[in-house]
Amino acid sequence: MKAAVVVFPGSNCDRDCKVALERSTAAQVSMVWHQETALPDGLDLIVLPGGFAYGDYLRCGAMAALSPVMSEVAAAAGRGVAVAGICNGFQILCEAGMLPGALLRNAALKYVCKPVDLDVVNSQTRFTAAFGARREATMTVGNGEGNFFADEETLDRLDGEGQVVFRYKHNPNGSSRSIAGIVNPAGNVLGLMPHPDRAFEADLGLADGALLFQSVMASA
């Protein structure tokens, strides 16, 4: 199993994702600089990590979405390769048009960093199959612009087509319909604000994030 973590200037969870993948799945993980114009062959998963790509100038993820590697990420997703955008990575996927909606300033205009309880809304995706019959998970958030927004028509479509994967039990940032994570219509591109890379083993206090990585790598 092979995975790649894309590193943007300002990423700060790239190595967290690498370690989480290696310990959760024993995957071979490559670190790919954002200016690369090619990805390693045979990838099963591409991760866009959390952080502050380009210092969050303009809008979070807006500049990173134009990085050279993103055209290759989009092409890989089009071929069916799994792509996961975590926190800042979720923002980048939305800015790149790979997922609908946008991430706005948190409703209270404050940075939120804490564990959050989640409902596993759809356990039949490539990213959640390992949760099995479980319908709850706990991960952590760390964001100032994690407030997911989309128009009502888009929200209805996300709900109606099973694209909402995670919801917050107690909404920490004002996200529409308490949405914490969504997938694209093909089910191979995931964006989520909570960090599975900070919650993948008991020594961290939380281990549910490992199930997400195990799900996607087992589906490869």
RODO-2510 file (C-alpha; in nm, 4 decimals, decimal comma):
residues 220
     n   res          X          Y          Z
     1     m     0,0000     0,0000     0,0000
     2     k     0,1327     0,3403    -0,0972
     3     a     0,0310     0,6876     0,0140
     4     a     0,1545     1,0412    -0,0431
     5     v     0,1279     1,3483     0,1789
     6     v     0,1438     1,6799    -0,0063
     7     v     0,3507     1,9455     0,1712
     8     f     0,2643     2,3117     0,1158
     9     p     0,4572     2,6091     0,2570
    10     g     0,2853     2,6486     0,5931
    11     s     0,1728     2,2856     0,6345
    12     n     0,2255     2,1787     0,9950
    13     c     0,0494     1,8427     1,0137
    14     d     0,2270     1,6751     0,7227
    15     r     0,4531     1,4600     0,9391
    16     d     0,1650     1,3867     1,1748
    17     c    -0,0206     1,2384     0,8768
    18     k     0,2837     1,0383     0,7688
    19     v     0,3304     0,8864     1,1138
    20     a    -0,0438     0,8215     1,1531
    21     l    -0,0564     0,6352     0,8225
    22     e     0,2579     0,4337     0,8924
    23     r     0,1446     0,3276     1,2388
    24     s    -0,2189     0,2697     1,1492
    25     t    -0,1719     0,0858     0,8217
    26     a     0,1983     0,0095     0,7591
    27     a     0,1662     0,2010     0,4320
    28     q     0,4713     0,3298     0,2476
    29     v     0,4349     0,7085     0,2655
    30     s     0,6006     0,9626     0,0360
    31     m     0,6237     1,3356     0,1118
    32     v     0,5492     1,5399    -0,2017
    33     w     0,6416     1,9098    -0,2254
    34     h     0,3624     2,1265    -0,3650
    35     q     0,5671     2,2423    -0,6642
    36     e     0,6063     1,8896    -0,7998
    37     t     0,4359     1,8228    -1,1320
    38     a     0,4144     1,4455    -1,0902
    39     l     0,3044     1,2096    -0,8146
    40     p     0,4614     0,8736    -0,7266
    41     d     0,3232     0,5790    -0,9217
    42     g     0,0731     0,3359    -0,7755
    43     l    -0,0708     0,5541    -0,4999
    44     d    -0,3672     0,4284    -0,3004
    45     l    -0,4177     0,7512    -0,1040
    46     i    -0,3196     1,1175    -0,1291
    47     v    -0,3447     1,3330     0,1833
    48     l    -0,3648     1,7118     0,1932
    49     p    -0,2682     1,7865     0,5543
    50     g    -0,3643     2,0522     0,8037
    51     g    -0,1750     2,3724     0,8639
    52     f    -0,1714     2,7208     0,7198
    53     a    -0,0775     2,6854     0,3528
    54     y     0,0700     3,0126     0,2279
    55     g    -0,0069     3,1629     0,5674
    56     d    -0,3809     3,1523     0,4906
    57     y    -0,3415     3,4682     0,2819
    58     l    -0,6380     3,5747     0,0630
    59     r    -0,8567     3,2847     0,1837
    60     c    -0,7561     2,9623     0,3524
    61     g    -0,6465     2,7228     0,0789
    62     a    -0,6973     2,9682    -0,2083
    63     m    -0,3308     2,9934    -0,3052
    64     a    -0,2528     2,6283    -0,2318
    65     a    -0,5334     2,5242    -0,4676
    66     l    -0,3249     2,6748    -0,7502
    67     s    -0,0039     2,4891    -0,6622
    68     p     0,1336     2,2806    -0,9534
    69     v     0,0768     1,9477    -0,7772
    70     m    -0,2969     2,0097    -0,7462
    71     s    -0,3628     1,9391    -1,1125
    72     e    -0,2039     1,5978    -1,0580
    73     v    -0,4088     1,5434    -0,7427
    74     a    -0,7274     1,6229    -0,9346
    75     a    -0,6254     1,3913    -1,2181
    76     a    -0,5520     1,1090    -0,9740
    77     a    -0,8897     1,1612    -0,8074
    78     g    -1,0497     1,1409    -1,1507
    79     r    -0,8893     0,7986    -1,1929
    80     g    -1,0389     0,6846    -0,8634
    81     v    -0,7416     0,7343    -0,6281
    82     a    -0,8568     0,8196    -0,2753
    83     v    -0,7851     1,1767    -0,1632
    84     a    -0,8307     1,3020     0,1930
    85     g    -0,8100     1,6690     0,2863
    86     i    -0,7808     1,7292     0,6593
    87     c    -0,8573     2,0747     0,8053
    88     n    -0,6527     2,3070     0,5792
    89     g    -0,6626     2,0228     0,3267
    90     f    -1,0438     2,0386     0,3313
    91     q    -1,0225     2,4110     0,2631
    92     i    -0,7870     2,3438    -0,0292
    93     l    -1,0205     2,0816    -0,1801
    94     c    -1,3099     2,3280    -0,1698
    95     e    -1,1017     2,6073    -0,3202
    96     a    -0,9844     2,3699    -0,5946
    97     g    -1,3450     2,2784    -0,6796
    98     m    -1,2943     1,9144    -0,5856
    99     l    -1,5594     1,9438    -0,3142
   100     p    -1,8556     2,1812    -0,2896
   101     g    -1,9009     2,4588    -0,0370
   102     a    -1,6557     2,6800     0,1489
   103     l    -1,4981     2,7047     0,4929
   104     l    -1,5735     3,0375     0,6660
   105     r    -1,4586     3,2007     0,9877
   106     n    -1,5837     3,0213     1,2948
   107     a    -1,9162     3,1586     1,4150
   108     a    -1,7666     3,2890     1,7408
   109     l    -1,4689     3,4385     1,5506
   110     k    -1,2329     3,2380     1,7697
   111     y    -0,9800     2,9634     1,7045
   112     v    -1,1200     2,6343     1,8347
   113     c    -0,8862     2,3567     1,9511
   114     k    -1,0376     2,0660     2,1428
   115     p    -1,1659     1,7091     2,1154
   116     v    -1,5018     1,6783     1,9393
   117     d    -1,7585     1,3998     1,9373
   118     l    -1,8814     1,3013     1,5930
   119     d    -2,1688     1,1090     1,4442
   120     v    -2,0566     0,8686     1,1720
   121     v    -2,3378     0,9513     0,9318
   122     n    -2,2314     0,7232     0,6467
   123     s    -2,0304     0,4146     0,7360
   124     q    -2,0495     0,2756     0,3835
   125     t    -1,7706     0,4861     0,2319
   126     r    -1,4080     0,4073     0,1529
   127     f    -1,3123     0,6220     0,4492
   128     t    -1,5477     0,4811     0,7128
   129     a    -1,5988     0,1094     0,6421
   130     a    -1,3725     0,0078     0,9314
   131     f    -1,6079     0,1786     1,1775
   132     g    -1,8467    -0,1119     1,1148
   133     a    -2,1572    -0,0785     1,3302
   134     r    -2,0089     0,2132     1,5244
   135     r    -2,1936     0,5391     1,4737
   136     e    -1,9793     0,7606     1,6960
   137     a    -1,6187     0,8763     1,6940
   138     t    -1,4009     1,1284     1,8733
   139     m    -1,1230     1,3291     1,7103
   140     t    -0,9841     1,6786     1,7610
   141     v    -1,0313     2,0088     1,5821
   142     g    -0,7888     2,2981     1,5543
   143     n    -0,9142     2,5732     1,3260
   144     g    -1,0194     2,9353     1,2973
   145     e    -1,2033     2,8887     0,9687
   146     g    -1,3792     2,5554     1,0007
   147     n    -1,7335     2,6783     0,9494
   148     f    -1,8588     2,4754     0,6519
   149     f    -2,1035     2,6685     0,4350
   150     a    -2,3044     2,5784     0,1265
   151     d    -2,6373     2,6915    -0,0151
   152     e    -2,9513     2,5018     0,0791
   153     e    -2,9730     2,3209    -0,2542
   154     t    -2,6175     2,1915    -0,2141
   155     l    -2,6786     2,0928     0,1465
   156     d    -2,9932     1,9043     0,0466
   157     r    -2,7973     1,7212    -0,2228
   158     l    -2,5165     1,6307     0,0170
   159     d    -2,7678     1,4927     0,2651
   160     g    -2,9820     1,3208     0,0067
   161     e    -2,6965     1,1482    -0,1746
   162     g    -2,5128     1,0240     0,1330
   163     q    -2,2185     1,2599     0,0912
   164     v    -2,2216     1,3791     0,4522
   165     v    -1,9831     1,1439     0,6319
   166     f    -1,9367     1,3077     0,9736
   167     r    -2,1416     1,5532     1,1779
   168     y    -2,0516     1,7265     1,5018
   169     k    -2,2592     1,6189     1,7999
   170     h    -2,2012     1,9656     1,9472
   171     n    -2,1237     2,2128     1,6696
   172     p    -1,7980     2,3948     1,7608
   173     n    -1,7780     2,6399     1,4709
   174     g    -2,1208     2,7080     1,3234
   175     s    -2,0940     2,4653     1,0318
   176     s    -2,4123     2,4310     0,8280
   177     r    -2,6165     2,1349     0,9537
   178     s    -2,3244     2,0522     1,1865
   179     i    -2,1307     1,9048     0,8934
   180     a    -1,7776     1,7950     0,9848
   181     g    -1,6849     1,5929     0,6752
   182     i    -1,8131     1,5225     0,3245
   183     v    -1,7219     1,3149     0,0200
   184     n    -1,7561     1,3834    -0,3511
   185     p    -2,0256     1,2019    -0,5547
   186     a    -1,7778     0,9268    -0,6515
   187     g    -1,6947     0,8704    -0,2842
   188     n    -1,3167     0,8833    -0,3262
   189     v    -1,2487     1,2435    -0,2168
   190     l    -1,3015     1,3250     0,1512
   191     g    -1,2776     1,6602     0,3247
   192     l    -1,3051     1,6827     0,7030
   193     m    -1,2150     1,9438     0,9620
   194     p    -1,1442     1,7078     1,2571
   195     h    -0,7941     1,5592     1,2659
   196     p    -0,7682     1,1787     1,2468
   197     d    -0,3903     1,2320     1,2428
   198     r    -0,4083     1,3633     1,5994
   199     a    -0,6281     1,0781     1,7199
   200     f    -0,4857     0,7514     1,5916
   201     e    -0,3502     0,5682     1,8975
   202     a    -0,4253     0,5337     2,2667
   203     d    -0,1089     0,7164     2,3733
   204     l    -0,2558     1,0312     2,2193
   205     g    -0,5712     0,9916     2,4248
   206     l    -0,7839     0,9194     2,1176
   207     a    -0,7576     0,6363     1,8654
   208     d    -1,0646     0,6622     1,6398
   209     g    -0,8707     0,8359     1,3626
   210     a    -0,6865     0,5122     1,2900
   211     l    -1,0123     0,3585     1,1660
   212     l    -1,0374     0,6222     0,8939
   213     f    -0,6874     0,5483     0,7631
   214     q    -0,7442     0,1737     0,7923
   215     s    -1,0712     0,2027     0,6009
   216     v    -0,9262     0,3780     0,2999
   217     m    -0,6133     0,1657     0,2769
   218     a    -0,8129    -0,1569     0,3111
   219     s    -1,0302    -0,0459     0,0192
   220     a    -0,7293     0,0032    -0,2092
***
